[in-house]
Amino acid sequence: MNTVILAGGGHSHLHCLLERSKEQTADRWILISPSRHQYYSGMFSGFVEGVYSEEEIRVDLDALCRKAHCEFVEASVLSIDPIQQQLLTDAGDLYSYDAASFDIGSRNEDPGIPGLAGANLRIKPNHRFPYQVERLYRSRDTVFIGGGAAACELALSLRAWKEKNGKPDDSITVIHSSPLLHEAGVLASRNMASLLDRRGISTVKGKAEQVTDGTVVTDQARHIPFDEVMFLGGAAAQGLFGSSLIPTDEKGFMLTNAHLQSISFPSLFAAGDCGTLADFPDLPKNGVTAVRQGPVLWENLNRFLTGRKLRAFQPRSRYLSILSTGNGNGFLLYGSFAVQGKWTRKLKERLDRSFMKKYSSHEK
């Protein structure tokens, strides 16, 4: 009997568990994750605004594993021996595998900014997020570092919550070194800048160079005070693969081929934020990519165990993204196309609830 280990409860692994609950094999499957609950990042902004409860944005991994006849282990993987094909957890347990897949996400950190590590409000692993939101609510001066979708969306959602809860004068600032939503094009960037301005959110163009004494200092010598600061300027690798002698890209993400398989160790796979496709190194590390990788990963794990030809993952050049912008409004992006309105928010809520329903039904 083969043993398959899934490390992390990310989007791709959720899909694998769902499929296994429908189509079980004789193999032994084990899910190792540091928390019983996996939180869905697509609903974080709605949670911050107060639209969703904590229960609505999380999946019970233990319950989903029982349905899928998969063992659940509440722990983190500390190291990997890809030659002996063994994993060591922080509980001191050693697991052998025939195939192992990683969907452990990334970190929201930047070691290149002195002082950030001690002040950064970390939201990853994502089971930390609900606890950190309480600190955002109490913060009188909040700074988000980063100009991408996550920073803009959380800033707008936090503004909406504060206005609803009698704190309209609390300051929120977004520091960005590149144009806002720069990957979506000039139109989207201009529209987002205008929206942030209308919502009373300050934007500071520049690179955060230092965090000290409750102040972010930029390369333009701007000093922005904060009670809470959150870095959302891009994904940082966990560090697990480099320390385990597994080939990575220059940032420390597992380097994989088109089959989501390690370029050097065929029994190892990676999906979501923690892996980088060698042929598509600039593919965005976001939830959309991870969701699309799920079906390919499920097929390839089973094909690998039976010696069949693996399926290649084909990235898309464009993908749909909808940001919550507060007060029932949304910001839809598709390639260089951008549009705002309440209908986009309704569409986002419908898609998010549909995604979660597939997994929440297993919690009963």
Phi and psi in degrees as a GROMACS rama.xvg file:
@    title "Ramachandran Plot"
@    xaxis  label "Phi"
@    yaxis  label "Psi"
@TYPE xy
-79.8752  151.902  ASN-2
-115.778  126.5  THR-3
-113.818  126.62  VAL-4
-111.956  128.739  ILE-5
-106.38  117.42  LEU-6
-100.542  114.494  ALA-7
99.3247  148.675  GLY-8
-108.564  35.9885  GLY-9
-70.0151  -179.255  GLY-10
-53.335  -45.8648  HIS-11
-66.3914  -38.4377  SER-12
-72.6283  -31.7834  HIS-13
-59.572  -42.0583  LEU-14
-62.53  -42.376  HIS-15
-59.9539  -42.6538  CYS-16
-65.6877  -40.3795  LEU-17
-63.3608  -43.3754  LEU-18
-67.0858  -37.6398  GLU-19
-67.3533  -30.5078  ARG-20
-66.1144  -21.6611  SER-21
-95.5601  -30.0123  LYS-22
-138.36  81.7266  GLU-23
-85.0179  143.393  GLN-24
-114.375  175.774  THR-25
-78.9424  -6.7106  ALA-26
-69.5631  156.664  ASP-27
-92.6033  123.506  ARG-28
-114.329  138.468  TRP-29
-132.611  130.72  ILE-30
-107.479  124.759  LEU-31
-112.205  120.144  ILE-32
-146.641  145.491  SER-33
-72.2388  -11.3405  PRO-34
-139.72  147.589  SER-35
-66.2371  -27.0255  ARG-36
-108.239  134.779  HIS-37
-106.885  124.007  GLN-38
-94.9374  139.237  TYR-39
-90.0263  112.621  TYR-40
-64.3925  -25.5237  SER-41
-63.5324  -17.935  GLY-42
-108.838  7.17643  MET-43
-59.3018  -44.0913  PHE-44
-63.5697  -40.7015  SER-45
-64.5516  -34.7339  GLY-46
-67.1578  -42.7782  PHE-47
-59.9724  -41.3009  VAL-48
-72.419  -20.4552  GLU-49
99.3349  10.866  GLY-50
-75.519  -37.8675  VAL-51
-114.217  150.151  TYR-52
-85.5775  166.353  SER-53
-60.8751  -38.0736  GLU-54
-61.5669  -33.1025  GLU-55
-75.3215  -18.8997  GLU-56
-106.876  11.4095  ILE-57
-130.573  155.522  ARG-58
-112.203  135.805  VAL-59
-84.0504  101.475  ASP-60
-65.3647  -36.3073  LEU-61
-62.9625  -44.6026  ASP-62
-66.6524  -40.8947  ALA-63
-65.0072  -37.7845  LEU-64
-65.1768  -40.223  CYS-65
-60.7741  -41.9497  ARG-66
-63.8077  -34.6025  LYS-67
-90.7822  5.08659  ALA-68
52.2617  49.3801  HIS-69
-123.6  135.081  CYS-70
-72.5176  138.822  GLU-71
-110.011  128.776  PHE-72
-123.122  119.608  VAL-73
-87.4433  93.9116  GLU-74
-166.317  174.153  ALA-75
-118.462  146.062  SER-76
-79.0995  124.807  VAL-77
-91.693  -38.5055  LEU-78
-154.859  160.219  SER-79
-130.548  134.903  ILE-80
-108.441  95.6777  ASP-81
-71.6095  -14.7239  PRO-82
-84.0535  -48.4702  ILE-83
-79.3537  -10.9724  GLN-84
57.586  60.7567  GLN-85
-136.411  149.407  GLN-86
-121.478  142.861  LEU-87
-114.717  131.984  LEU-88
-102.089  167.826  THR-89
-72.0395  -5.41395  ASP-90
-88.9527  -1.71422  ALA-91
87.4753  8.97574  GLY-92
-94.0684  142.916  ASP-93
-110.594  129.168  LEU-94
-121.887  133.215  TYR-95
-95.9245  149.881  SER-96
-142.294  155.069  TYR-97
-96.2512  -29.5339  ASP-98
-148.174  139.781  ALA-99
-135.336  139.501  ALA-100
-126.174  142.042  SER-101
-116.334  127.842  PHE-102
-141.229  63.8812  ASP-103
-102.579  5.33199  ILE-104
72.4437  -156.561  GLY-105
-139.348  -174.125  SER-106
-114.529  150.13  ARG-107
-102.402  79.5458  ASN-108
-144.544  160.993  GLU-109
-144.527  98.0676  ASP-110
-64.3855  -10.5868  PRO-111
-80.4958  -4.39822  GLY-112
-106.201  103.999  ILE-113
-56.919  133.988  PRO-114
88.121  -12.8087  GLY-115
-67.0746  -40.9854  LEU-116
-54.9575  -38.3024  ALA-117
-79.2504  -15.0947  GLY-118
-112.877  -21.89  ALA-119
-60.6347  131.163  ASN-120
-85.5418  94.3781  LEU-121
-76.9355  132.67  ARG-122
-112.162  7.18054  ILE-123
-125.856  139.887  LYS-124
-53.9264  150.862  PRO-125
-70.6642  -9.42223  ASN-126
-72.1759  -9.20925  HIS-127
-78.1086  -20.5179  ARG-128
-54.7646  -49.042  PHE-129
-57.8524  -34.2965  PRO-130
-73.2031  -35.9031  TYR-131
-71.8142  -28.4387  GLN-132
-61.5673  -35.3264  VAL-133
-60.3301  -34.6729  GLU-134
-71.2867  -34.8763  ARG-135
-64.404  -38.3527  LEU-136
-62.6843  -38.1043  TYR-137
-80.9083  -19.1021  ARG-138
-68.0617  129.727  SER-139
-83.8723  -29.9325  ARG-140
-131.85  109.484  ASP-141
-113.809  134.886  THR-142
-122.523  128.17  VAL-143
-107.366  127.811  PHE-144
-100.8  113.785  ILE-145
137.107  145.008  GLY-146
-116.392  15.7118  GLY-147
-85.6184  -170.098  GLY-148
-60.2316  -42.0334  ALA-149
-62.3998  -46.576  ALA-150
-65.2049  -45.6793  ALA-151
-63.8949  -43.7698  CYS-152
-65.9893  -45.2784  GLU-153
-68.5301  -36.4689  LEU-154
-61.7115  -44.3673  ALA-155
-69.4704  -38.5144  LEU-156
-68.0909  -39.3745  SER-157
-65.8231  -40.201  LEU-158
-59.2118  -43.6874  ARG-159
-61.5365  -42.1674  ALA-160
-64.4478  -44.1852  TRP-161
-65.0585  -36.7169  LYS-162
-67.019  -36.7728  GLU-163
-73.5428  -20.8836  LYS-164
-116.225  29.1907  ASN-165
71.8991  26.8824  GLY-166
-128.828  48.964  LYS-167
-69.4399  -17.3743  PRO-168
-91.5246  -5.14009  ASP-169
-63.8028  137.918  ASP-170
-89.5782  142.855  SER-171
-131.982  128.503  ILE-172
-128.202  138.743  THR-173
-114.658  119.483  VAL-174
-101.017  124.485  ILE-175
-138.386  133.235  HIS-176
-88.8355  -28.3997  SER-177
-106.137  164.076  SER-178
-55.5149  145.382  PRO-179
-56.1798  135.996  LEU-180
48.8451  41.9275  LEU-181
-59.3294  -29.2872  HIS-182
-69.9601  -19.4241  GLU-183
-90.5826  -6.51943  ALA-184
104.981  173.631  GLY-185
-65.2868  -43.9741  VAL-186
-60.8563  -47.3106  LEU-187
-62.5027  -40.1438  ALA-188
-62.7099  -46.2556  SER-189
-64.0352  -42.7462  ARG-190
-64.6962  -39.7737  ASN-191
-67.8547  -40.6665  MET-192
-60.1777  -42.2145  ALA-193
-65.3281  -40.6575  SER-194
-64.8911  -45.7329  LEU-195
-60.2219  -40.5575  LEU-196
-63.7925  -44.0655  ASP-197
-64.2655  -29.3588  ARG-198
-89.4958  7.156  ARG-199
74.5073  27.0539  GLY-200
-103.988  123.12  ILE-201
-76.9485  140.142  SER-202
-119.54  135.027  THR-203
-123.092  116.012  VAL-204
-82.9114  121.862  LYS-205
157.604  170.999  GLY-206
-103.224  130.41  LYS-207
-68.0949  121.066  ALA-208
-107.468  -22.9338  GLU-209
-160.707  147.176  GLN-210
-122.316  120.152  VAL-211
-153.109  135.563  THR-212
50.5535  47.3094  ASP-213
70.2924  25.5771  GLY-214
-139.879  137.49  THR-215
-98.239  126.246  VAL-216
-106.185  128.642  VAL-217
-100.117  171.888  THR-218
-71.0188  -8.78085  ASP-219
-98.2361  15.0533  GLN-220
64.6039  24.4096  ALA-221
-82.7558  139.646  ARG-222
-115.598  113.615  HIS-223
-113.747  115.02  ILE-224
-75.1566  153.702  PRO-225
-150.549  152.959  PHE-226
-93.1219  -38.053  ASP-227
-134.766  138.98  GLU-228
-127.841  136.778  VAL-229
-129.572  124.318  MET-230
-87.6881  121.359  PHE-231
-133.437  39.3437  LEU-232
-92.5421  12.5408  GLY-233
136.577  160.685  GLY-234
-79.1907  138.498  ALA-235
-116.071  142.895  ALA-236
-71.172  155.167  ALA-237
-72.2026  -26.7487  GLN-238
96.0356  -8.48052  GLY-239
-66.207  -42.4128  LEU-240
-73.5705  -41.9059  PHE-241
-60.92  -38.4726  GLY-242
-74.2575  -13.6984  SER-243
-104.568  11.5552  SER-244
65.006  25.9784  LEU-245
-93.294  130.985  ILE-246
-55.6028  133.791  PRO-247
-131.404  169.554  THR-248
-79.4819  -174.879  ASP-249
-67.0776  -14.9508  GLU-250
-97.8524  -7.99892  LYS-251
102.496  7.75216  GLY-252
-86.2864  142.135  PHE-253
-57.775  129.458  MET-254
-87.2832  123.492  LEU-255
-123.966  160.95  THR-256
-88.0121  -171.257  ASN-257
-65.9639  -15.2623  ALA-258
-91.0852  7.54103  HIS-259
68.1047  27.4261  LEU-260
-113.071  137.863  GLN-261
-50.1835  138.653  SER-262
-68.816  -14.864  ILE-263
-118.661  -25.499  SER-264
-125.544  97.2479  PHE-265
-58.2133  -23.3744  PRO-266
-81.3866  -4.2059  SER-267
-107.401  137.813  LEU-268
-130.188  156.688  PHE-269
-145.043  141.126  ALA-270
-138.502  163.903  ALA-271
71.6547  -153.268  GLY-272
-61.5933  -27.634  ASP-273
-81.3119  -6.74579  CYS-274
-118.263  156.289  GLY-275
-128.344  125.193  THR-276
-72.7526  124.114  LEU-277
-58.2107  -34.7757  ALA-278
-85.1049  -12.5297  ASP-279
-137.613  64.2882  PHE-280
-63.7587  -20.7383  PRO-281
-99.2316  10.3734  ASP-282
-60.2665  128.508  LEU-283
-57.3609  138.311  PRO-284
-92.7714  90.8642  LYS-285
-143.177  174.657  ASN-286
-64.7406  -31.8902  GLY-287
-61.9863  -45.967  VAL-288
-62.215  -43.7699  THR-289
-63.5688  -40.9473  ALA-290
-62.89  -42.1469  VAL-291
-69.9643  -25.6292  ARG-292
-77.6438  -19.2847  GLN-293
-53.9217  -54.011  GLY-294
-61.141  -36.7519  PRO-295
-67.0181  -43.2102  VAL-296
-61.6508  -45.6576  LEU-297
-58.1403  -47.3274  TRP-298
-63.1096  -43.7078  GLU-299
-70.6061  -34.8293  ASN-300
-61.4942  -43.1232  LEU-301
-72.9188  -37.4227  ASN-302
-67.7745  -37.6968  ARG-303
-61.0522  -43.0635  PHE-304
-66.106  -26.0902  LEU-305
-107.026  9.01366  THR-306
72.1193  22.6326  GLY-307
-93.1485  163.642  ARG-308
-63.8068  135.78  LYS-309
-85.7903  156.766  LEU-310
-95.1775  139.951  ARG-311
-88.2506  140.679  ALA-312
-85.5165  130.39  PHE-313
-111.794  105.402  GLN-314
-66.6956  154.467  PRO-315
-99.3822  147.495  ARG-316
-76.5899  -25.3568  SER-317
-132.654  151.622  ARG-318
-149.999  154.269  TYR-319
-81.4484  133.245  LEU-320
-138.762  133.518  SER-321
-126.705  124.03  ILE-322
-100.372  139.381  LEU-323
-79.5365  130.245  SER-324
-118.687  14.0772  THR-325
91.861  150.276  GLY-326
56.8199  39.7434  ASN-327
78.8962  10.3767  GLY-328
-106.996  155.626  ASN-329
-138.9  166.067  GLY-330
-131.551  106.222  PHE-331
-95.6434  134.354  LEU-332
-126.026  135.586  LEU-333
-147.802  103.641  TYR-334
62.0813  -124.387  GLY-335
-93.6909  2.64148  SER-336
-85.408  134.166  PHE-337
-141.154  135.933  ALA-338
-148.91  146.525  VAL-339
-116.6  157.502  GLN-340
155.767  167.593  GLY-341
-71.1244  -30.169  LYS-342
-65.2643  -31.4094  TRP-343
-68.1174  -36.1525  THR-344
-67.4513  -40.1408  ARG-345
-63.0102  -39.3335  LYS-346
-64.4636  -42.8909  LEU-347
-60.4641  -45.8623  LYS-348
-63.4163  -37.5134  GLU-349
-65.1641  -44.525  ARG-350
-65.878  -42.6196  LEU-351
-65.9014  -43.9332  ASP-352
-66.4174  -35.5347  ARG-353
-65.2136  -40.6136  SER-354
-62.0604  -46.7018  PHE-355
-70.0656  -31.1805  MET-356
-60.9674  -31.7934  LYS-357
-60.954  -30.045  LYS-358
-105.801  -32.3688  TYR-359
-67.4448  -24.7923  SER-360
-64.7476  -17.7899  SER-361
-88.3168  -2.04602  HIS-362
-87.1568  -8.90902  GLU-363
